[in-house]
Amino acid sequence: MSSLTKVGQRIPKKDAPLKVTGAAIYIQDMKVPGMLYGKILYSKYAHAKILKIDTGKAEKLAGVRAVLTGADVPNNFKFGFLKDNPPLKTGKVLSARDEIAAVAAISAEIAEEALDLIEVEYEELPGIFDPLDAMKEGAPLIHEEFKSNVLKLPWKLVAGDVEEAKKASAYIAEDSFSTQWVTHCCLGTSGCIAAFDMNNNLTMYSNTQIPSLAQNDYLEALKTFGLKNKRVRIIQCVIGGGFGSKLDTYAYEYIAILLALKTRKPVKIVFSREEEFFATSPRQCTITKISQGCDKDGRLTFREMEMVLDNGAYVSWGATTPSVMMVPISSLYKVQNIKYVAKCVYTNNTYSQAMRGYGNPQATFAIESCLDQLAEKAGIDPLEIRRINANEPGEITPQNFRITSCGMKECIDEVANRLDWKGKRGKHNNRGVGMASLIHVGGAARVYKSDGCGTIIKMDDNGKVDVITGSSEIGQGSETIISQIVAEVLGINIDDINVINNDTDVCPWDVGAHASRTTFVAGNSALGAARKIKAQILEVAAKNLGEDPQSLDIKDGVVFSTKDKEKNIPLSKVLRKVHYSLGGRMLVAENFYDPPNENFDQNFRGNLSVSYAYGAHGVEVEVDKDTGQVKILNYIAAHDVGKAINPMLLEGQIYGGGLQGIGYALGERMIFEKGVLKNGNFLDYKMPTAKDVPPVQAVIVETDEQAGPFGAKGIGEPGLVPTAPAIANAIYDAVGVRIKDLPITPEKVLRALQEKGKIA
Amino acid sequence: MKDFSYFAPKTATEALSVLAKLKGEGKIMCGGQSMLVLMKQNMLTPENIVDIKGISELDYIKYSEKEGLRIGALSTHSAVEKSAVVKEKYPALAEMEDNLAVVQTRNWGTIGGNVCHGDPAADPPSIFIVLNAKYKLVGPEGERVVNAEDFYKDYLEVDLAHDELLCEVQVPSLSANTGVAHEKLMAQKGDMGIVGAAVLVTINPSTGVCQDARIVLTNVASTPFRVKSSEKVLIGKVIDEKLLEEAGKIASEEIDPPSDVHGSEEYRRDMARVFVKRVTAKALDRAKQNK
């Protein structure tokens, strides 16, 4: 492995110059000839009857080409995970982000003006904004047809015998925790352009992170609209951040399609920043009851969790986050007896969706906060209880996860050493240290029937390589990682590789940029394709050099004999010879990699991921007892990544995840009042900025995952998983108050300190 | 954003004549860092914008012992922050600027624009009031000078007629044994303070008795809020921990702070107490060192 020249190098992102110079073409920049601009009218209320919609004045406005309402949606089309969401609503609105009408016009300004001319009469209805209220007997039904506000999704995991384990436990800690809505804050807002050709085939210019799945969704929509056997092509523009927000299809995309169909013109809808805040789907907020126990030596005996998730008014893939919450619940630390039940509940709030970590941060906040409480009861140092129970290679967890590589203990130790845990803990001088660990899928996650990704590699006559991959570049650096892997195998320069990754007409299938899977799956796919084409190259070069292919290799674009370095031929020459000879051929290879992981069975058992990512975060904080403000003095984020293909990009993922996690822990929250977002702008939604970045040390622990490309595991999501509990634990160490309700705002800390003062 | 007509006068005289012609229908823009946000949300929909950013004669920072500091309305926040004379003579002003928004905003936003916007959460007005600064305004009738303290009438409302222009902020020289400080409680570095305080303290060097104290709080009322009753507690006495606590407590009772997504009324009252105490202590410390 030491001979690697491309893999393991700190190579800047290939698309960095485009982005820093402003040359990158985002959906915001895209124009298609004849294009119209679409705008959406949203509901005034979170729950209301729509009595009347008058679009007459809007239709008469000069420059308006189409006005649509729910009545124009063919065949009662609905989208979403449970198909409960019509792109334009009729009869009733169920949330304040409900789409009422849409306009296409020759300019965005005219479309906006037309929205003001649409007259809607509502009859406001009382809403339900608390999932616990929605679960009460006799609560009004959000969707009458479903007969209950509790979604029929059976999130229940049972392993071992929790009741017996409770009896056998020496110590038990139990408490309740809750988490808030936060939004992705992509700098590139959502948007698309829908365009039909003369045969009603659809092209979508999009910033989706799931092109192949979105293609399916649109095909289904077209079918419902009466357009059967059509083609859908998705062209991705440069994507300004995903973080899970673009992991589903949304009403605005179907509205653009309907407007394009009606006007026979391409229609562009791009969200304003305000829309991006209120009309995209945030991370689920949760209410969690947890109980954990251990024996007298600190070994965990059981973990029991009950969770209520505010689903909002419609169901997206976000309602499946309990499946990923199960990963830490069943398998973070060694614990054999598990019980977990989660209920997703309809309310008149905004509906939630995927966001980096996919439920894991919410579950880990409860588990890791409660673990510190348990350690205190048992009189064991929180560091020791984590070391005692840490996962290890070779383990099979209660959900049947087969743990391969596992650097959890190393991560915990790195954190403890670099934080000076022994020296700093327990001083109660307004400064304190805390830590929390994580497990996440690190070798893809079989959520769908296929978890695969295809790659096609073709070489031109000059030794340049096109890598056509199904995977999406959403800013995470997949283009660079794939280039490094291919360059390593083929012995060529990174710059000789062109990655094509944004067109479903060209690119092979891929499940999407989710589950921290791209380096692992797309990397393995590209690795396989590169090996195949290398075999072809060596085979033809062998003929030219009169050598055995086994004794040949490629370095710096030259094929050479490993026995006799004098025997060599430039790669480009080999390629031309192959191409320009009688009966010539072109060098192309394809490879589809579908990892050997398993879907969950009906009891939620199965090896979801080929390998698991581990990490531990440690933080030193200082609490201002007068204001309640928490200052991060030092932050250590240690991650078992298998192998760092590119340490620079990997550190970027850790810094970015860490900072997103710090925002989640200390300040970010969407504040809704009766279902209406009150702080939908960057002035009032407090995302940490560059000026707020504390000192962060990213520590890379390499464990050489055998199934990963060059040993690598995923790192896309882990960076924000243990952040909040690590900070909450540090605050407890500093001033003795435990905040169980995120975010940990200064006001909450101050109130808790005042309460404590009263008791003391 | 609604459409508007745009005027870009190059001199103060020209600006005044444009404003006169628009008869109250003209809105001055000077950097637009706060104004454009309101315009984007259609909370402000001016028919005519008079952009004075091109009036270079108003872009200056001057200082003399006798006249004190003169800041032209067009001086950017960055210019104030980086000015050597500001750093030397009014370091609290430079510190305040360092925590004002982000560098892009400071590079484009101006002192004149900021003080005329009339936002009770803005930092510069609070520090100008404690520094006993005056604003020089010009109009068709000529010049008038108002105390910064008297300039603020209500939320986003200032004592500036539709045909007047704020040309200069005049800050008197500081007497010896005077200390000034400004701090605010921030959720993000550089954002509007949940509560902020600017304080000036002058002491008698031999007795240590407080001769003058001026305390202004931000974001606790509809205008920058001068807490005179807290000042009274301090003046004529040697300031100690107990007095500081008392001054803070009085401030927290006297204000009528808003309750919003950033903090409840109760929290703001509490923070007013903390910041009056803290920032006054800091100003006092500086007063002791400025011999």
Interface residues (C-beta under 8 A of the other chain):
Chain A: D626 T627 Q629 G667 I671 K678 N679 L683 D684 K686 M687 P688 T689 K691 D692 P746 E747 L750
Chain B: V37 V102 L185 A187 Q188 K189 G190 D191 M192 V261 H262 G263 S264 Y267 D270 M271 V274 R278
